[in-house]
Amino acid sequence: MSEEFHVHGHEHHEVEHKAHAGDSLAGRIAVLTAILSTLGAVFAYEGAATENRAMMLKNEAVLKKAEAADQWAFYQSKSQKQSLAELASLVGPADQVAAFKEKAARYEQEKKEIQHKAEELDNESANLNTESEHTLHPHHHLARAMTLMQIAIALASIAALTRRRWLVWTAASAAVVGIGFGAIGWWG
């Protein structure tokens, strides 16, 4: 046995009642609110999906920045070792000068490799941040679209209760603007 659970506000019950009673205005409003609810759900889903994608990219950017910071710390460590080896070649025993100079040269080469890797990671982080910002941009339009769909549904419900046709047109206008924002967010 399947049981369904519906939660309707007073205004939704009234709209459904009038729609079943043959009230053509209420019937049209009921269809309008169903369409607006569907569009609102699509806009909400797409808005959340873009926001999640942007957060994932931002998270990857933070991880790359942390890796770059580790590389820069490693670079600093090699710089210190190089400085100590150079100092030791100047003040150390004469028989070890060549070994210290060799170590200093090796540290210099290792630093170049580490610097290159750190710069690559910094660039990856910057690119991911830019991509995250670009990915999030449609979210703002989709959020506006969802808000306007909710306003349109509320106005349509009030129109069904008050039987004010101007409210229906106001609801339809809000819906059209909302659909425009949704389209910009989705395809813009």
Steps between C-alpha positions, in 0.01 A plus 500: 500500500648831395432807708573844370566796719424846368560828673299783353448848626152648524546690174597181312190320629282791392657507151448124458142524627415776255675315217287189564186713524540613141633848570697575183712775659592273788572218257733715298669623815543142619670408173711816517616424855582141405713620209667766714571245774662270247713778354590616850614149590717482188653841573563402863669176392719672242589776746605248763696298242695807385567600859627151586724492194643841588569386857676188376721710274571742785592205722741369234651849476559507876663157487730609216589815693588286804718277283669810359561631853662167588724529195596857592588384851711222347663763275581711807651198671724433199599870496609478861697181434660664198598805707649281770695297243633822340600635839669170589696514173633839606584428863528122510807280470682531169466130422117525514454821298431310176239278670320804645503680164359185336221487759423870448479445122274196551269703728487779239389248235243343735364846582436569130297179468308573820434860393368381164262254670384761755430754223302239305291424808441871561385539138270197528351647817441836331341331197270293723398813691415674174305198377314484833395864471390446140306188597322681784384790282185324367396417857404862565268508198349165592439615858322810371296281268398273787404800716285645222334160445409489871364854485298412191355192669405702808337772287314239295370339819380836629340567161308171522371592844416863422404446135705804397608463142766771534671275756506222243671734254742616769579136581548423131730803465712388796513152346613633162778705659595195709510281192725762337741489793488120492582495130790740550629288786461175315630597158668835566 
